[in-house]
Amino acid sequence: MAEGPMLEWFYPTRAGRMMAGASMSAILAVFGVILDGGFSWMGVWWLWILILPWPFIFLASAGSEKVYAGVDWLALDDDAYVKTYDLATVKVHLDGAAHAIEMVDNEGRSLRPKIIRLQRNHRLWDLVYNGILHSVHVGG
């Protein structure tokens, strides 16, 4: 793994993923009430198929979103890491609806996480961002 102690990490909990899915279901239900102008849509059975499964979809689709950071490194899912204070290239890409940041350090290791994935823990993002700033300032 990476060098040095781990200072910050983020891994979404099961409860957090279920709450995100429940929020999605609630938003869809409110949208149905607004669109229909009332609650008569609730008698249509197939609309419930569109509303109810979201907590379970969010729970199943979260996969492995582990993110770890130390003073000068960033690791994803326990297997890949980069030295953030020793980056050779930093590029931002549009990855679907989100932005991803591609980082390659001077030893050839690379990561391409979505930025929102890193920003879920503000202290972790501070560590990563400071390393990127240092690498850009020192390395050009």
C-alpha positions in Angstrom: 0.0 0.0 0.0 1.0 3.6 0.3 3.8 5.0 2.5 3.2 6.8 5.8 0.2 6.7 8.1 -3.4 7.0 6.9 -4.8 10.4 8.1 -8.2 10.5 6.4 -10.5 8.1 4.8 -14.1 7.8 3.4 -16.3 4.8 3.0 -20.0 5.3 2.7 -22.0 3.4 5.3 -24.9 1.1 4.6 -27.2 3.4 6.4 -26.0 6.4 4.4 -26.5 4.6 1.1 -30.0 3.5 2.2 -30.9 7.1 3.2 -29.7 8.3 -0.2 -31.9 5.8 -1.9 -34.9 6.7 0.4 -34.3 10.3 -0.5 -34.5 9.5 -4.2 -37.8 7.6 -3.6 -39.2 10.6 -1.7 -38.2 13.0 -4.4 -39.9 10.8 -7.0 -43.1 10.6 -4.8 -43.2 14.4 -4.4 -42.7 14.7 -8.2 -45.6 12.4 -8.8 -47.9 14.4 -6.5 -46.9 17.7 -8.2 -47.2 16.2 -11.7 -50.6 14.6 -11.0 -51.9 17.4 -8.9 -52.8 15.1 -6.1 -52.5 11.6 -4.8 -54.5 9.6 -7.4 -51.4 8.3 -9.0 -50.8 6.2 -5.9 -53.4 3.7 -7.1 -51.4 2.8 -10.2 -49.3 -0.2 -9.2 -46.6 0.1 -11.8 -45.6 3.6 -10.6 -44.6 2.0 -7.3 -42.1 -0.2 -9.2 -40.4 3.0 -10.3 -40.4 4.5 -6.8 -39.7 1.8 -4.2 -36.5 0.0 -5.3 -34.1 3.0 -5.0 -32.8 2.4 -1.5 -31.9 -1.2 -2.6 -30.4 0.0 -5.9 -28.2 2.5 -4.0 -27.2 -0.1 -1.5 -26.2 -2.6 -4.2 -24.5 -0.2 -6.6 -22.2 1.5 -4.1 -19.6 -1.1 -4.7 -16.2 -0.3 -3.3 -15.8 3.4 -2.8 -13.0 3.4 -0.3 -10.7 6.4 -0.4 -7.7 6.9 1.8 -5.2 9.7 2.1 -2.0 10.3 4.0 0.2 13.4 4.2 1.6 12.9 0.7 -0.4 10.0 -0.9 -3.9 9.1 -2.1 -5.2 5.5 -2.3 -8.4 4.0 -3.7 -9.8 0.6 -2.7 -6.6 -0.6 -1.0 -4.7 -1.4 -4.2 -3.7 1.7 -6.2 -2.1 4.9 -4.9 -0.2 8.0 -6.1 2.2 10.3 -4.3 0.3 13.6 -4.4 3.4 15.8 -3.7 5.3 14.1 -6.6 2.8 14.2 -9.5 4.1 14.3 -13.1 0.7 15.1 -14.7 -2.7 16.2 -13.4 -5.6 16.3 -15.9 -9.3 16.9 -15.3 -11.7 14.9 -17.5 -15.5 14.9 -17.8 -16.6 11.5 -16.8 -20.3 11.2 -17.4 -22.0 14.0 -15.4 -19.1 14.3 -13.0 -15.5 15.5 -13.3 -12.7 13.0 -12.8 -9.1 13.9 -12.0 -6.3 11.9 -13.6 -3.1 11.9 -11.5 0.1 10.2 -12.5 3.1 10.4 -10.2 6.8 10.4 -11.2 7.0 6.6 -10.6 4.3 5.9 -13.1 1.5 5.1 -10.7 -1.9 6.6 -11.7 -5.4 7.1 -10.4 -8.5 8.6 -12.0 -11.1 9.1 -9.2 -14.2 11.3 -9.6 -13.7 14.6 -7.8 -17.0 14.3 -5.9 -15.7 11.0 -4.5 -12.7 12.8 -2.9 -14.7 15.8 -1.7 -17.1 13.7 0.4 -14.6 14.0 3.3 -13.4 17.6 3.4 -10.2 16.9 5.3 -9.3 14.2 2.8 -9.9 16.6 -0.1 -7.7 19.2 1.7 -4.8 16.7 1.8 -5.2 15.8 -1.8 -5.7 19.3 -3.1 -2.6 20.6 -1.2 -0.5 17.9 -2.8 -1.8 18.7 -6.2 -1.1 22.4 -5.7 2.4 21.6 -4.6 3.1 19.4 -7.6 1.7 21.9 -10.0 3.6 24.8 -8.4 7.0 22.9 -8.1 6.7 20.8 -11.3 5.0 23.3 -13.5 
